[in-house]
Structures are given as C-alpha cells and as structure tokens.
Amino acid sequence: MIKLALLPLSVLLFATACSTTKTNNRYKNKYNPSVAEQAEYYRVQEQLIEKDLPNCSGCIHGSAHELTFSSPLRTYDISPEAAQELGLKNTKFDIPITWNKQTAMWVKFFTGKGRRHFINYTQRAGRYAPVLSKIMADNGLPRDLIYLAMAESGFQNHARSWAKAVGPWQFMPATGRKFGLNIDWYVDERRDPLKATIAAANYLKTLHGLFGSWELAAAGYNAGEGKIGRAIRMYRTHDFWKLTNGRYLRPETKNYVPKIMALAIIGKNLDAFGFKDQVKFEQALDYEEIMVKGNADLYEVSEVLQLDFEEVKRYNPEIVRWQIPPYLENYPLRVPVGAKDSWDEYKEKDSVVANSFKTYVATEISSLTHISRKFKVPLDVLEELNPDLANASRITPQTVVNLPFREDHSLRDGLYADIYESPTKKNKSRAASNDRRIAAYLKKGRLIKHPSVFYTVKKGDTLWRVAQRTGVPMSTIIRTNRHLIKRRQLLPGDKLAIR
C-alpha cells in the first residue's frame, strides 16, 4: 500500500493537483483536499491493513508490541512490581506508562464501574484501531497513541463534547481546520476516522516537538499547548507529574494522561482483566469507492445502491447533511463491498441530483442575511442555492427562497441536530464557567482607551501566544478586545488592540 503521508511534499502537491475531488472555481477556497487525498490511500480493510502485522496476543489489534517496535521510537516497560501485581503478560509499550495511584484509579474504574464502557470501546476498536495504528506508524509515531483516541471518544465518529469538539479525535473547529480538515455546512471531516487520524498524527507530532515528551504532548492535546506552556513556565518543570501537583491544570487534564495509560495497560492485557470472553470485536470496516457528482442527493444514491440511507451515512460519517457538497465536481463515496457494481451499471448517474429543497416565502421586505439568521444557515449556502438573489440588496414579499433542507424533512431531523439542538444543563453550566473566567480577566485587566498599535491574529494563535509575542498581559488583551473575545474564538485576520 502506498504511504502518501510519508511522501515528499512535492509529490503530495502533485497528487493534490491531480485530485478527482476538484472544486468549482467560485468555491475553490472552501475545500482543502490535502488530507482527503492522503485518506484515500488507507482502505480500512482487514486484509489490506498490514496483513503481515503480527497480532499481539490478548491485545486490541493495532497495539504496539515487541514485533512492531522500531527505531527511532523508544520502548517503555511498566514497572516489574506493577506487572506482577496485575498479572500482566504484555509489559512493553511505545508510549510512557507510569504506575501510580492515578493510573491505578483508572484501571480500577474500567475494570469495575466503567467495565461496560471499556467493553464498548474495545468492540469498536476492532473496526477502527488497526488503521489508526497504521496511520500513526506511517507518520513515525507510536502505535499505542490509539489509546488517546480511545480516551477521547471510545472510537465513536459522532462523539461530541460540551465544548463542540467532534469526532474520534475530538478536534475543536479551529484546530481541525489548522491541520487540514474541512468543516462547513455539508461536511465535517473531524468525523471521518481516516482523515481525522491523519490530522491528529500531525498535531501530536507538533505537540511532541514542542514539549519533548508524550505525557506533555497528550496533556497539550487535552488542554491546549498554550495552557501546558504556561504551566511549564509557572512551575519550572517539564515533568508532567510535578505539574499535576499544582493547582493551575484542570482536574480533567491531570486525569487525562493516567486515563490513557490505564486504557493501554488493560487494552494490551485483556485476558489478565477478564475481558477475553466478554469482548466481541467489530469487523474491520471494508469498503469500495464510487465517484459521485457534487450536489448528489444521498437518498437517491442509496436507492441506486439498494442500501438504506443510514448505511451509506455510516460509511461516510463526514457528510453531515443529505447531499454531496455542491461546490465539488466529484466526491469519492465509500460503500459496502459489492455495492459498487450497482452504481457502475446505472446509466443515469448525472440525474442523481439534490433538488428537493424546502422553500421559504418572504412575507415582508427582507434579505438573504436576515433569512440566514432566521434559519441558522450560512449566508454563502443560501447564496449558492439562490444565485438570482445572491446580489440582491433586499427581497420583496412573496419571493420564494430555497433552503438547504430536504423537502420531506422536519427541522427536528437528526441531520440538523447540530443547528437546532437545545443546550443541556451540563453544557449551560460549562459555558457559564467560561463566561466567569472571561469576567475575571475583564476585572483584572487594564483597558487601553485609545489604542494605536494592533496585532493581526495569525493561523494557530491563541490569546496566550499573542500575550507572549507582544509582551502585553492576557487580561489587558481580553479587556481591551472584549467586544470580540466574548463573542467567539480568535480567527486569522482579527485585529487586536495591544497598545
């Protein structure tokens, strides 16, 4: 199998230029094909995932073990005392494993009250862990980092956190885009197990380069590199466990690293913890690809393939609506093995087009911007569906406007849950906590009344990084730019007043 993730940049750029996933000129800046190109080389198919990779006896397949260890990666042993106490057979890892009370607490949880969670995670691992492991190895990273994904989401593609982190690797929108994932109205590649893993490999490589240890890289993945960088300077140590003695890191981050270690210990010693007869691994996802046109209706594609719509969605979790993005010329759609023949034999592929849209009839003078806000639909999506209205300054009564919802759908349909879902009490509580933190900075910070110097936010910037680069306290930046910071995250191109 070709390992594009390791190819020289010039070859990768050539491959991208030859992509079958080309965009229409009008929307050429909306879709980044680089990660998608790499993902096309990783078929999650059992006989193609390193079929010569030796199995680790009693392990989740894809785990690192003695026959997969290779230079320059280090290997780590769990302490002999822990191995003897727990009755472990597999004691070597390619990520650091520390046996202490924190790790022991998580082992106790996943073998006790959280046993059902671990069984569910492990059964899903049969479907995804092998290819996740391969992508890590192809990028020169430890295979046992699959346990970080296990800690993040339990290998669930549709996992979504209170903070709107999504997918098996729980990327936040800004971080996902930074590492090449496309996120818009039509697609969210954070949900794609292959594309998200390629992005996660690049992010973890960056974090390890920053901090020099996998414990700190994992902590940075959870809390953000800025938070860990500040903790290192605050406590003057690069030892993760010493950082946890202070109060600066959240309990979530302090528990995150030992949680990964506990999952790795159990996942590589299923027999020792009594999981041998309780876990039935899901079969590795096997698929073929068909090429469909942009703006294809997935319901009609499903009919041609003689499959349920939900089955097609299961193979393509990154497609969040009911149609292929219209700004693409073509899209490689994954389908179950055997379904490709039905598509190849279908002669009217160009007729499988999304055109069954709900409509809205304006009752008063309005605009696409107003309708965009009313239905929580991005303005550019409405402009694309209504080209005759795209440049209109106003919309008169009785004007019919196409909406990007299927005609036979309710707006309460699961396909639109991310737009219209009501926040849970837990989410409201956490959002309120974030608001309180910002409020604390607003009280503490100095207001720059007549700013004359501005900083332009660059890709990857955080408030902490801007403060470090400019020498201006973060509290001052937050108070002076509160009109922006209280509304949303920083975006490249934002102007921050700093002096």
C-alpha positions as CSV (number, residue, x, y, z in Angstrom):
1,M,0.0,0.0,0.0
2,I,1.3,3.5,-0.8
3,K,2.1,5.6,2.2
4,L,1.3,9.1,1.0
5,A,1.7,10.5,4.5
6,L,5.4,9.9,4.2
7,L,5.9,11.1,0.6
8,P,7.9,14.3,-0.1
9,L,5.9,17.5,-0.2
10,S,6.5,17.9,-4.0
11,V,4.9,14.5,-4.6
12,L,2.0,15.3,-2.3
13,L,1.3,18.6,-4.0
14,F,1.4,16.8,-7.4
15,A,-1.1,14.3,-6.1
16,T,-3.3,17.1,-4.8
17,A,-3.2,18.9,-8.1
18,C,-4.4,15.7,-9.8
19,S,-7.3,15.2,-7.3
20,T,-10.6,13.8,-8.5
21,T,-12.2,15.9,-5.8
22,K,-11.8,19.2,-7.6
23,T,-13.8,22.3,-6.6
24,N,-15.8,24.7,-8.8
25,N,-13.9,27.9,-9.3
26,R,-16.4,30.0,-7.4
27,Y,-15.8,27.9,-4.2
28,K,-12.2,26.9,-4.8
29,N,-11.1,28.4,-1.4
30,K,-13.7,26.4,0.6
31,Y,-12.3,22.9,0.3
32,N,-8.9,21.7,1.3
33,P,-8.1,18.4,-0.5
34,S,-4.8,17.6,1.1
35,V,-5.9,15.4,4.0
36,A,-8.7,13.9,1.9
37,E,-6.1,12.9,-0.7
38,Q,-4.0,11.1,1.9
39,A,-7.0,9.3,3.4
40,E,-7.9,7.8,0.0
41,Y,-4.8,5.6,0.4
42,Y,-6.0,4.0,3.6
43,R,-8.7,1.5,3.0
44,V,-10.0,0.2,6.3
45,Q,-10.0,-3.4,5.1
46,E,-8.7,-6.3,7.2
47,Q,-6.6,-8.0,4.5
48,L,-5.1,-4.7,3.5
49,I,-4.2,-3.4,6.9
50,E,-0.7,-4.7,7.3
51,K,-1.9,-8.3,6.9
52,D,1.6,-9.4,7.9
53,L,1.4,-7.4,11.1
54,P,1.8,-9.9,14.0
55,N,-1.1,-10.0,16.4
56,C,-0.4,-9.0,20.0
57,S,-1.8,-11.9,22.0
58,G,-4.6,-10.7,24.3
59,C,-4.4,-7.2,22.9
60,I,-6.6,-4.8,20.9
61,H,-5.3,-5.3,17.4
62,G,-3.1,-2.3,16.3
63,S,-1.4,-2.1,19.7
64,A,2.3,-1.8,19.7
65,H,4.3,-4.9,20.8
66,E,7.8,-6.4,20.6
67,L,7.4,-7.3,16.9
68,T,6.4,-3.8,15.9
69,F,8.8,-1.7,17.9
70,S,11.2,0.1,15.6
71,S,13.9,2.8,15.8
72,P,13.9,5.7,16.5
73,L,10.9,5.2,18.7
74,R,11.6,4.4,22.3
75,T,10.0,1.5,24.2
76,Y,8.9,1.7,27.8
77,D,8.3,-1.0,30.4
78,I,5.8,-0.9,33.1
79,S,7.4,-1.5,36.5
80,P,8.0,-5.1,37.4
81,E,6.1,-4.6,40.6
82,A,3.0,-3.4,38.7
83,A,3.3,-6.2,36.2
84,Q,3.4,-8.8,38.9
85,E,0.6,-7.2,40.9
86,L,-1.7,-7.1,37.9
87,G,-0.6,-10.3,36.3
88,L,0.4,-8.7,33.0
89,K,1.7,-10.6,30.1
90,N,2.4,-7.7,27.8
91,T,4.5,-5.2,29.7
92,K,6.2,-3.2,26.9
93,F,4.7,0.0,25.3
94,D,5.8,2.6,22.8
95,I,4.4,5.4,25.0
96,P,5.4,6.0,28.6
97,I,3.5,4.1,31.2
98,T,3.7,5.2,34.9
99,W,2.1,3.0,37.5
100,N,0.9,5.2,40.4
101,K,-2.3,5.9,42.3
102,Q,-3.8,8.0,39.4
103,T,-3.3,5.2,36.8
104,A,-4.4,2.6,39.3
105,M,-7.6,4.6,39.9
106,W,-8.5,4.5,36.2
107,V,-7.6,0.7,35.9
108,K,-10.0,0.1,38.8
109,F,-12.7,2.2,37.1
110,F,-12.5,0.5,33.7
111,T,-12.4,-3.0,35.3
112,G,-15.2,-2.1,37.8
113,K,-17.9,0.5,37.4
114,G,-16.7,1.5,33.9
115,R,-16.4,-2.0,32.7
116,R,-19.3,-1.7,30.2
117,H,-17.7,1.5,28.8
118,F,-14.4,-0.3,28.2
119,I,-16.2,-3.3,26.5
120,N,-18.0,-0.9,24.2
121,Y,-14.8,1.0,23.4
122,T,-12.9,-2.3,22.7
123,Q,-15.5,-3.7,20.5
124,R,-15.5,-0.6,18.3
125,A,-11.7,-0.7,18.3
126,G,-11.9,-3.8,16.2
127,R,-13.4,-1.7,13.4
128,Y,-11.0,1.3,13.6
129,A,-7.9,0.7,15.7
130,P,-5.9,-1.2,13.1
131,V,-6.0,1.6,10.5
132,L,-5.5,4.3,13.2
133,S,-2.4,2.4,14.3
134,K,-1.1,2.1,10.8
135,I,-1.5,5.9,10.1
136,M,0.4,6.6,13.4
137,A,3.2,4.3,12.4
138,D,3.3,5.7,8.8
139,N,3.9,9.1,10.4
140,G,6.7,7.9,12.6
141,L,4.5,8.0,15.8
142,P,3.8,5.4,18.5
143,R,1.1,2.9,17.7
144,D,-0.1,3.0,21.2
145,L,-1.4,6.5,20.6
146,I,-4.6,4.7,19.6
147,Y,-5.4,4.7,23.3
148,L,-5.5,8.5,23.2
149,A,-8.4,8.2,20.7
150,M,-9.9,5.6,22.9
151,A,-9.8,8.1,25.8
152,E,-11.2,10.9,23.7
153,S,-14.2,9.2,22.2
154,G,-14.2,5.5,22.6
155,F,-13.7,5.3,18.8
156,Q,-17.1,7.0,18.1
157,N,-17.2,9.1,15.0
158,H,-20.1,11.1,16.1
159,A,-18.8,11.8,19.6
160,R,-19.4,15.5,20.5
161,S,-18.3,17.3,23.7
162,W,-19.9,20.2,25.6
163,A,-17.2,22.4,24.0
164,K,-18.2,21.3,20.5
165,A,-15.2,19.1,20.0
166,V,-16.2,16.4,17.5
167,G,-15.2,13.0,16.1
168,P,-12.9,10.1,17.2
169,W,-10.1,12.5,18.0
170,Q,-12.3,15.3,19.4
171,F,-11.0,18.2,17.3
172,M,-12.2,21.7,18.1
173,P,-13.2,23.5,14.8
174,A,-10.2,25.9,14.8
175,T,-7.7,23.1,15.5
176,G,-9.3,20.8,12.9
177,R,-9.0,23.4,10.2
178,K,-5.5,24.2,11.2
179,F,-4.5,20.7,10.5
180,G,-6.3,20.4,7.2
181,L,-9.8,19.2,8.0
182,N,-12.8,20.7,6.1
183,I,-15.6,21.8,8.3
184,D,-18.7,23.5,6.8
185,W,-22.4,23.2,6.3
186,Y,-22.0,20.0,4.2
187,V,-19.0,18.1,5.6
188,D,-17.2,17.8,8.9
189,E,-14.1,15.8,8.4
190,R,-13.5,15.6,12.1
191,R,-16.0,12.7,12.0
192,D,-14.0,10.8,9.3
193,P,-11.8,8.2,11.2
194,L,-9.2,8.2,8.4
195,K,-8.9,12.0,7.7
196,A,-9.2,12.9,11.4
197,T,-6.4,10.4,12.3
198,I,-4.1,11.9,9.7
199,A,-4.7,15.4,11.2
200,A,-4.3,14.0,14.7
201,A,-0.9,12.5,13.7
202,N,0.3,15.9,12.5
203,Y,-1.0,17.6,15.6
204,L,0.6,15.1,18.0
205,K,3.9,15.3,16.1
206,T,3.7,19.1,16.6
207,L,3.0,18.8,20.3
208,H,5.8,16.3,20.9
209,G,8.2,18.6,19.1
210,L,7.1,21.5,21.4
211,F,7.4,19.6,24.7
212,G,9.7,16.7,24.1
213,S,7.6,14.1,25.9
214,W,4.5,12.1,25.2
215,E,3.0,12.8,28.6
216,L,3.1,16.6,27.9
217,A,2.0,16.1,24.3
218,A,-1.1,14.3,25.5
219,A,-1.7,16.9,28.1
220,G,-1.4,19.6,25.4
221,Y,-3.8,17.7,23.2
222,N,-6.4,17.9,26.0
223,A,-5.7,21.4,27.4
224,G,-4.1,23.2,24.5
225,E,-0.4,23.9,24.0
226,G,-0.7,27.3,25.5
227,K,-2.0,26.0,28.8
228,I,0.8,23.5,29.1
229,G,3.4,26.0,28.1
230,R,2.2,28.4,30.8
231,A,2.2,25.5,33.4
232,I,5.8,24.6,32.5
233,R,7.0,28.2,33.0
234,M,4.9,28.6,36.1
235,Y,6.3,25.5,37.9
236,R,9.7,25.5,36.1
237,T,9.5,21.8,35.2
238,H,8.9,19.6,32.2
239,D,7.8,16.7,34.4
240,F,4.0,16.1,33.9
241,W,3.5,14.5,37.3
242,K,5.1,17.5,39.0
243,L,2.8,19.8,37.1
244,T,-0.2,17.9,38.4
245,N,0.9,18.8,42.0
246,G,0.0,22.4,41.4
247,R,-3.5,23.9,41.0
248,Y,-3.1,25.5,37.6
249,L,-4.0,22.5,35.4
250,R,-7.7,21.4,35.5
251,P,-8.5,18.0,37.1
252,E,-9.7,16.9,33.6
253,T,-6.1,17.4,32.2
254,K,-4.5,15.9,35.3
255,N,-6.6,12.7,34.9
256,Y,-6.3,12.6,31.1
257,V,-2.8,11.2,30.9
258,P,-3.2,8.4,33.5
259,K,-6.5,7.5,31.8
260,I,-4.7,6.9,28.6
261,M,-2.1,4.8,30.4
262,A,-4.8,2.7,32.1
263,L,-6.5,2.1,28.8
264,A,-3.2,0.9,27.3
265,I,-2.5,-1.4,30.2
266,I,-5.9,-3.0,30.0
267,G,-6.1,-3.0,26.2
268,K,-2.9,-4.9,25.9
269,N,-3.8,-7.4,28.6
270,L,-7.4,-8.2,28.0
271,D,-7.0,-11.7,29.4
272,A,-5.5,-10.5,32.7
273,F,-8.5,-8.4,33.4
274,G,-11.1,-11.0,32.4
275,F,-12.2,-9.4,29.1
276,K,-11.3,-12.3,26.9
277,D,-14.8,-13.8,26.7
278,Q,-16.7,-10.5,27.1
279,V,-15.4,-8.6,24.0
280,K,-16.6,-9.4,20.5
281,F,-14.6,-7.2,18.2
282,E,-16.4,-5.5,15.4
283,Q,-15.2,-6.5,11.9
284,A,-12.8,-4.1,10.3
285,L,-14.7,-1.7,8.0
286,D,-14.3,-2.9,4.5
287,Y,-15.4,-0.7,1.6
288,E,-15.2,0.2,-2.0
289,E,-15.4,3.7,-3.5
290,I,-17.7,5.1,-6.1
291,M,-17.3,8.6,-7.7
292,V,-20.4,10.7,-7.4
293,K,-21.1,14.2,-8.7
294,G,-21.1,17.3,-6.5
295,N,-24.7,18.1,-5.2
296,A,-25.7,14.5,-5.5
297,D,-28.7,13.5,-3.3
298,L,-27.6,10.8,-1.0
299,Y,-31.1,9.4,-0.7
300,E,-31.2,8.8,-4.4
301,V,-27.7,7.4,-4.4
302,S,-28.8,5.0,-1.7
303,E,-31.7,3.9,-3.8
304,V,-29.4,3.1,-6.8
305,L,-27.1,1.2,-4.4
306,Q,-30.1,-0.6,-2.9
307,L,-29.0,0.4,0.6
308,D,-30.6,2.3,3.4
309,F,-29.6,6.0,3.7
310,E,-28.3,5.4,7.2
311,E,-26.0,2.6,5.9
312,V,-24.4,5.0,3.4
313,K,-24.1,7.6,6.1
314,R,-22.3,5.1,8.3
315,Y,-19.7,4.6,5.7
316,N,-19.3,8.3,5.2
317,P,-19.7,10.0,8.6
318,E,-18.1,13.2,7.5
319,I,-21.1,14.1,5.3
320,V,-23.3,15.8,7.8
321,R,-26.3,16.5,5.5
322,W,-28.2,14.7,2.8
323,Q,-26.3,15.9,-0.2
324,I,-22.7,16.0,-1.5
325,P,-21.2,19.5,-1.3
326,P,-22.3,21.3,-4.4
327,Y,-19.0,23.2,-4.7
328,L,-17.2,19.9,-5.6
329,E,-17.1,18.5,-9.0
330,N,-16.8,14.9,-7.8
331,Y,-16.6,13.1,-4.4
332,P,-15.3,9.6,-3.6
333,L,-18.1,8.0,-1.7
334,R,-17.4,4.9,0.4
335,V,-19.8,2.0,0.0
336,P,-20.0,-1.6,1.3
337,V,-18.1,-4.2,-0.8
338,G,-20.3,-5.4,-3.6
339,A,-22.5,-2.2,-3.9
340,K,-20.1,-0.6,-6.4
341,D,-21.5,-2.8,-9.2
342,S,-25.0,-1.4,-8.9
343,W,-23.6,2.1,-9.3
344,D,-21.3,1.2,-12.2
345,E,-24.3,-0.3,-14.0
346,Y,-26.5,2.7,-13.5
347,K,-26.6,4.7,-16.7
348,E,-28.2,7.9,-15.4
349,K,-25.7,9.0,-12.8
350,D,-26.0,12.7,-13.7
351,S,-29.7,12.7,-12.8
352,V,-29.0,11.8,-9.2
353,V,-29.1,15.5,-8.1
354,A,-30.3,17.2,-5.0
355,N,-33.2,19.4,-6.0
356,S,-36.0,18.6,-3.4
357,F,-35.4,21.6,-1.2
358,K,-37.7,23.2,1.3
359,T,-38.7,26.7,0.4
360,Y,-39.4,29.9,2.4
361,V,-41.8,32.5,1.0
362,A,-40.9,36.0,2.2
363,T,-43.9,37.7,3.9
364,E,-42.2,41.2,4.1
365,I,-39.2,43.0,2.7
366,S,-36.2,41.1,3.8
367,S,-32.7,39.9,2.7
368,L,-30.7,36.7,2.5
369,T,-28.8,37.9,5.5
370,H,-32.0,38.1,7.6
371,I,-33.2,34.7,6.3
372,S,-29.7,33.2,7.1
373,R,-30.1,34.3,10.7
374,K,-33.7,33.1,10.9
375,F,-32.9,29.6,9.9
376,K,-29.3,29.5,11.2
377,V,-27.9,28.7,7.7
378,P,-24.6,30.2,6.5
379,L,-25.2,33.1,4.1
380,D,-22.9,31.6,1.4
381,V,-25.0,28.4,1.4
382,L,-28.2,30.4,0.7
383,E,-26.4,32.4,-2.0
384,E,-25.3,29.2,-3.7
385,L,-28.9,27.8,-3.6
386,N,-30.4,31.1,-4.8
387,P,-28.0,32.6,-7.3
388,D,-30.6,35.0,-8.6
389,L,-30.9,36.6,-5.1
390,A,-27.2,36.5,-4.2
391,N,-26.5,40.1,-5.2
392,A,-30.0,41.5,-4.3
393,S,-29.9,44.2,-1.6
394,R,-33.4,43.2,-0.5
395,I,-36.0,40.5,-1.0
396,T,-39.6,41.5,-1.7
397,P,-42.7,39.8,-0.3
398,Q,-43.8,36.6,-2.0
399,T,-40.2,35.9,-3.1
400,V,-39.5,32.1,-2.9
401,V,-36.2,31.2,-1.3
402,N,-34.6,27.8,-1.4
403,L,-33.4,26.4,1.9
404,P,-30.8,23.6,2.3
405,F,-33.3,21.2,4.0
406,R,-34.8,18.3,2.2
407,E,-38.4,18.9,1.3
408,D,-39.6,15.8,3.3
409,H,-37.5,16.6,6.3
410,S,-38.5,18.1,9.6
411,L,-36.1,20.7,11.0
412,R,-36.0,18.4,14.1
413,D,-34.5,15.7,11.9
414,G,-31.2,14.3,13.3
415,L,-29.4,15.7,10.2
416,Y,-29.9,19.2,11.7
417,A,-29.5,18.5,15.3
418,D,-26.2,20.5,15.4
419,I,-28.1,23.6,14.4
420,Y,-31.3,23.4,16.4
421,E,-30.4,21.2,19.4
422,S,-31.2,22.8,22.8
423,P,-28.2,23.1,25.2
424,T,-28.2,20.7,28.1
425,K,-27.9,21.8,31.7
426,K,-24.4,20.5,31.7
427,N,-23.4,22.5,28.6
428,K,-25.1,25.6,30.0
429,S,-23.1,25.2,33.3
430,R,-19.8,24.8,31.5
431,A,-20.5,27.8,29.2
432,A,-21.3,29.8,32.3
433,S,-18.0,28.7,33.8
434,N,-16.1,30.0,30.7
435,D,-18.0,33.3,30.9
436,R,-16.9,33.6,34.6
437,R,-13.3,33.1,33.6
438,I,-13.5,35.8,31.0
439,A,-15.3,38.1,33.5
440,A,-12.4,37.6,35.9
441,Y,-9.9,38.7,33.3
442,L,-12.1,41.7,32.4
443,K,-11.9,42.8,36.1
444,K,-8.2,42.3,36.4
445,G,-7.1,43.7,33.0
446,R,-6.2,47.3,32.1
447,L,-8.3,49.0,29.4
448,I,-6.4,50.6,26.6
449,K,-8.6,53.6,25.9
450,H,-7.1,55.0,22.7
451,P,-5.2,52.1,21.1
452,S,-2.8,52.9,18.4
453,V,-1.0,49.6,17.9
454,F,-2.8,46.5,16.7
455,Y,-1.8,42.8,16.4
456,T,-3.1,40.8,13.4
457,V,-4.0,37.3,14.5
458,K,-2.2,34.5,12.6
459,K,-3.2,30.9,12.0
460,G,-2.7,28.9,15.2
461,D,-2.6,31.9,17.5
462,T,-4.1,31.7,21.0
463,L,-4.6,34.5,23.5
464,W,-1.7,33.2,25.5
465,R,0.5,33.1,22.4
466,V,-0.5,36.7,21.5
467,A,0.3,37.8,25.0
468,Q,3.8,36.2,24.8
469,R,4.6,37.6,21.4
470,T,3.5,41.1,22.3
471,G,4.5,41.3,25.9
472,V,1.0,42.5,26.8
473,P,-0.8,40.8,29.7
474,M,-3.6,38.5,28.6
475,S,-6.0,40.2,30.9
476,T,-5.3,43.5,29.2
477,I,-5.8,42.0,25.7
478,I,-9.1,40.4,26.8
479,R,-10.5,43.6,28.4
480,T,-9.5,45.9,25.6
481,N,-10.9,43.5,22.9
482,R,-13.8,42.2,24.9
483,H,-16.3,43.0,22.1
484,L,-14.6,40.3,20.0
485,I,-13.4,37.8,22.6
486,K,-16.8,37.5,24.4
487,R,-18.5,36.6,21.1
488,R,-16.3,33.9,19.6
489,Q,-12.8,32.3,19.2
490,L,-10.0,34.2,17.6
491,L,-9.7,33.8,13.8
492,P,-6.8,34.6,11.5
493,G,-7.0,38.2,10.4
494,D,-8.6,39.5,13.5
495,K,-7.2,42.8,14.8
496,L,-6.4,43.0,18.5
497,A,-5.6,46.3,20.1
498,I,-2.5,45.9,22.2
499,R,-1.2,49.4,22.9
